Structure formats: C-alpha cells, structure tokens
Amino acid sequence: MSKNGDASIEQGATDDVLREVLEGHLNNGLKTEIEPRAYSHEEIIEIVARLQTLAQSDNTNKLVVAGFTTTPYNPGEDVDDDQACETCMYYLVHRRFCELPELMLPVSESWSCRLWRI
C-alpha cells in the first residue's frame, strides 16, 4: 500500500508497467496462437484447460495460449464486429484489465484474444 493508503493507485501503476512489458513482447514478434478462435464450448474448455496448467505469473505463455494480438481481430471483411478487449465481457474498463480467472492480465482496449466474448 502507498504512503497515503491508496492501494488502487499502486495497483494501477503495477498494471501499467506489466501492460507495457506484455505489449513489448507482442510488438517484438512473440508468436501467439491467434487461431483457431474459441467459438464452441469445447474449444473454450480446451484453451482454458491449457491456461490452467500455467503458473499464475507465466504471463508470456498466457499471451501465447490465449492468442493475444495488439489489434482487434476481425474474422472477415463481411463482418462488422471487431473482436477487441474493450468489447469483451471479461474486460474491466476503468482498470484496463482482463478478469478471466485463467488470465488476470492488464490489457489495452484494442488488444484481442481468442477467448473474446460479448
């Protein structure tokens, strides 16, 4: 906790630093499993099970298995909806954070992963 007792400010700073590190990995060529997207229950379960085998602090491999990108995913030209973190049900807007229990990562609104859900 910070000197003035404001734990939320301290957490925000920690999230910002980790978000920058993760974005650096993605921008520097980290190959992630963007596809196949997890649209069926079976696909979701398979990816979540793989994430559950990773240590909570294994953030790089979480990026790989979840298929993160720094840009919204769009499945095709005839689809209007970009799949970005900011439109995902797991995204915490004010914290800029993915609260999917197997991920629990600071993310940016324009990022995307294959576990995206409305």
C-alpha positions as MATLAB code, in Angstrom:
seq = 'MSKNGDASIEQGATDDVLREVLEGHLNNGLKTEIEPRAYSHEEIIEIVARLQTLAQSDNTNKLVVAGFTTTPYNPGEDVDDDQACETCMYYLVHRRFCELPELMLPVSESWSCRLWRI';
ca = [
       0.000    0.000    0.000;
       1.246    3.504   -0.753;
       2.133    6.012    1.985;
      -1.228    7.725    1.693;
      -3.042    4.389    1.911;
      -4.317    4.386   -1.661;
      -3.808    0.796   -2.809;
      -5.731    1.394   -6.073;
      -3.135    3.902   -7.293;
      -0.346    1.445   -6.524;
      -2.182   -1.385   -8.346;
      -2.771    0.890  -11.344;
       0.936    1.663  -11.604;
       1.796   -2.038  -11.398;
      -0.786   -2.841  -14.098;
       0.618   -0.097  -16.339;
       4.160   -1.457  -16.070;
       3.099   -5.050  -16.763;
       0.874   -3.931  -19.669;
       3.872   -2.180  -21.247;
       6.039   -5.293  -20.826;
       3.378   -7.529  -22.367;
       2.831   -5.111  -25.241;
       6.589   -5.092  -25.830;
       6.585   -8.887  -26.158;
       3.707   -8.759  -28.637;
       5.254   -5.923  -30.663;
       8.645   -7.636  -30.753;
       7.389  -10.711  -32.589;
       6.027  -13.047  -29.912;
       4.139  -15.703  -31.880;
       0.730  -16.320  -30.348;
      -1.962  -18.865  -31.203;
      -4.413  -16.437  -32.817;
      -6.434  -19.212  -34.436;
      -8.468  -21.255  -34.176;
     -10.777  -18.880  -32.315;
     -12.684  -20.358  -29.398;
     -16.303  -20.183  -30.526;
     -17.543  -23.563  -29.331;
     -17.800  -24.743  -25.734;
     -15.257  -27.485  -26.441;
     -12.728  -25.017  -27.874;
     -13.117  -22.723  -24.878;
     -12.652  -25.606  -22.438;
      -9.522  -26.796  -24.267;
      -7.852  -23.359  -24.171;
      -8.872  -22.680  -20.572;
      -7.513  -26.090  -19.521;
      -4.175  -25.252  -21.140;
      -4.114  -21.886  -19.371;
      -4.816  -23.598  -16.055;
      -1.604  -25.618  -16.389;
       0.455  -22.405  -16.468;
       1.751  -20.656  -13.376;
      -0.198  -17.518  -12.478;
       2.952  -15.479  -13.158;
       3.686  -17.085  -16.566;
       2.367  -14.084  -18.446;
       4.268  -14.663  -21.683;
       2.819  -18.139  -22.164;
      -0.634  -16.817  -21.239;
      -0.284  -14.411  -24.182;
       0.730  -17.295  -26.467;
      -2.003  -19.769  -25.489;
      -4.776  -17.145  -25.374;
      -3.702  -15.866  -28.799;
      -3.303  -12.203  -27.916;
      -2.772   -9.537  -30.549;
      -2.357   -5.784  -30.109;
      -5.056   -5.094  -32.676;
      -8.706   -6.152  -32.784;
      -9.408   -9.454  -34.516;
     -11.814   -9.301  -37.426;
     -12.850  -12.665  -38.849;
     -13.621  -11.278  -42.304;
     -14.448   -8.292  -44.430;
     -18.171   -9.011  -44.353;
     -18.246   -8.967  -40.543;
     -18.907   -5.596  -38.882;
     -17.740   -6.561  -35.428;
     -14.083   -6.333  -34.472;
     -13.200   -8.540  -31.532;
     -11.319   -6.192  -29.209;
     -10.771   -6.425  -25.472;
     -12.854   -3.292  -24.913;
     -15.966   -5.161  -26.126;
     -15.256   -8.393  -24.247;
     -17.314   -9.376  -21.218;
     -14.118  -10.031  -19.208;
     -12.687   -6.526  -19.746;
     -12.662   -4.103  -16.812;
     -12.825   -0.682  -18.464;
     -11.533    1.536  -15.661;
      -8.652   -0.798  -14.825;
      -7.916   -1.835  -18.454;
      -7.735   -5.417  -17.269;
      -8.864   -8.900  -18.333;
     -10.586  -10.572  -15.407;
     -10.903  -14.023  -16.963;
      -9.635  -16.083  -13.990;
      -7.120  -18.009  -16.093;
      -5.631  -14.780  -17.490;
      -5.944  -11.945  -14.947;
      -3.788   -9.593  -17.034;
      -3.656   -5.861  -17.679;
      -4.540   -5.353  -21.351;
      -5.286   -2.485  -23.716;
      -8.714   -1.860  -25.151;
      -7.555   -2.526  -28.726;
      -5.974   -5.895  -27.936;
      -7.760   -9.147  -28.643;
      -7.517  -12.809  -27.711;
      -9.221  -15.936  -28.954;
     -11.332  -16.238  -25.782;
     -13.140  -12.972  -26.619;
     -16.816  -12.950  -25.591;
     -19.640  -10.431  -25.883;
];
